[in-house]
Amino acid sequence: MPLASFHRARRYARRSVVATLVTYLLSLVASLAFVGLILLAGLFVELFSTEGRCEVSAEQAQRHAPWAGSPTPGPDGRLTYQTAGLTPWAIRLEGTTWGSLAQSALQTFPSLRENASSLAWLVGAALGLIAVQCVCLYLLDRLAIRDAADCTLELRRAIAAQAFQLGGAELPNGAEPPATELFAERAETLRYGLLTWWRTLPRMAILAGSLLLTALIVHIWLAIAAVLLAYVCWTIFAWTKNRTRLRRTLAGERAAQLMSLALESLRKSRLARGLSLHESPGQPLSETLASFRREATQRDAHEALLDPLAAFLTLSSSVIVLAIAGANILQQPARISFAAATVLYLSLAAAWLPARRIYRLRHVVRRASRASNFVFHYLDREPKIGQIPQAVTIRRLADNLAFDAVTFSDGHGRRLLDQVSLSIPAGTSVAIVCTDKATRHALPALLGRFLDPAAGRIFYDGYELRTVQLDSLRANLALVMEGDWLFTGTVADNVSCGDPAFTLQHVREAARRVHATEAIHALPQGFATVVGPHGLQLPPVVEWRLAIARAWLRNPAVAVIEEPSIEVDGAAAPSIDETLRQFARSRTTIFLPTRLATLRSVDRVIVISEGKIHASGTHADLLEQSELYRHWNYLRFNPFRK
């Protein structure tokens, strides 16, 4: 899978050159600290295996005296260093590249020539390296967490800006994933992928390289042989694993077919009894079950091969490496010491961990790359709604709204409007009944020009909407849609939307007009009460009233009001009817109705079914003339419909 979108997402972190250099430096220090721990493990082995004791000749003792001290004479004339700490290690390295360094260390720190103090030095050095490595890892994790969080924050800001730019133009069941899914789930998947990437690279790559380099320095040919052997074992295991999974899948499919055939025989038992047969017709059930057992056993047997194979390859390769290392240790003179072999083995074994982390990184990055593909596909979308340079400014509707042969489809190509033509005179109230919910939501989106029709035109006082300034169009239109009634904020903010042009007095007046004042005063802080999804939960009817108050405050020329999907109780109905009558008196109002009272009160009801206008007229006329409308009314309002 191409990772271009994933790497594009990484650039949103805007990581500076200094931060990059710090990351590489901390990774290198942490790797060197880990390598240092492995080298210390070799010194521990050296100290424990020799117990600080070795024999030297008089000539060697005289040569080593400046940095090794004086040995103890033995009965056979040999000179022996007793409990001399790391002195035997430095003597054995004499003449090598590391010998001069070891001798300088013992000369600088005489305490290394004694067992107890050597052990103390090694323990202290190990604890120091552990502290250094942990601090580096902590700082690296903090950098990775910060960069992943910053990157995701910028992407979420971009998604939010794009959603605002597109104007929420996505309909239900559209082809594009909704912005909310991208904002939450896809962005979180991408954040985890970025975090894993920065936690793995360059840290694991530098660590793996440092460990392999250490192994090569200790014994180049033994290290190369071990690496090649590990590569061969891994290749064999990967090849076997792929073939095993393929065979297991095929065996599983055959087993499923045989089980389906056995179930068919079981279902045909009544037919067999009706024909006085001893068993169901077709292949005998016993043969089918035997075949199923064979395929199911093969399916499970293929999977059971992997664990023993992994154990065999791991253990056998370890034995081979041990044999090669042992052969070099047991030679006279030894080509490699036991301590050096330990360092070599620990380096190669430890290198497996970062190599495995790097290998597993690809799975996480693939998931993150798929998420980033969705995100950038959305971010790269050009807004379908544009404004021409010569767009005109419109005023309050004076003549009519008109749909001229409007056709519109959803993201799957299903037509929601099909050659729809209608005219809504200014100052009238209309209820639009749609048998399809997506059509119900498409109409306000088209009127506000969040979407454009695929064919046909929509006119506002004779101006085609594509030639109208968007700001002036939306300033003359108010949408009161279910799901957008309230946001998290105070009651006053929900009505005014934070517009400083509206004072608290304006908000109070709008609330009074929609008969919401009593409900607001019953709240703990009145107009200062925080409501909405993450605030105090209000009854749906009260939320709806506040949404109408928001629209009333702006005094639009045209309003689209979607009524609540829940039933309004009888006590609240009269005040709601009065609110809607007052609201609709001075403007063109389009209702998406759920209440019978609204259908009876509007000037006209328009019924749209399968994308076409099925009927138009008053509520009473349609009950007589339209069977579809009568059926819809029955399903919606008849108390005996259940």
URVEN-V771897 format. One line per field, one symbol per residue. psi: psi as a letter, one per 30 degrees, with the letter a starting at -180 (. if undefined). A space follows every 50 residues. Layout:
psi=???
//
This chain:
psi=kkgeeefeeefffhkleeeeeeeeeeeeeeeeeeeeeeeeeeeeeeeeef ggklklleeeeeefefffaklkklfgfkkkkkhgbgeeeeefgkflefee eeeeeeeeifffgkeeeeeeeeeeeeeeeeeeeeeeeeeeeeeeeeeeee eeeeeeeeeeeeeeefghgklkglfkkleeeeedeeeeeeeeeeeeeffe kgeeeeeeeeeeeeeeeejeeeeeeeeeeeeeeeeeeeeeeeeeeeeeee eeeeeeeeeeeeeeeefgeeeeefghlflklakkeeeeeeeeeeeeeeee eeeffeeeeeeeeeeeeeeeeeeeeeeeefljlkfkleeeeeeeeeeeee feeeeeeeefeeeeeeeeeeeeeeefeeffkkkfjlklegklklakkfdl kkkjhkkklafggkkekjhkklkjkkglkkkjjkfkeeeefeeeeeeghf lklelllkkjhfkkffgkkeeeeffgkkkjkkfgelljlleeeeefggjf fjleeeeeeeeeeghfeeeefflegbfgkkaaegakklkeeeeeeeeeee eeefilekkjjklkflkkleefeeeeeeeeeeefeglkkjkjlfkeeeef flekkkkkkhfljelkaleeeeeefjeeeeeeeefefkfgf.
//
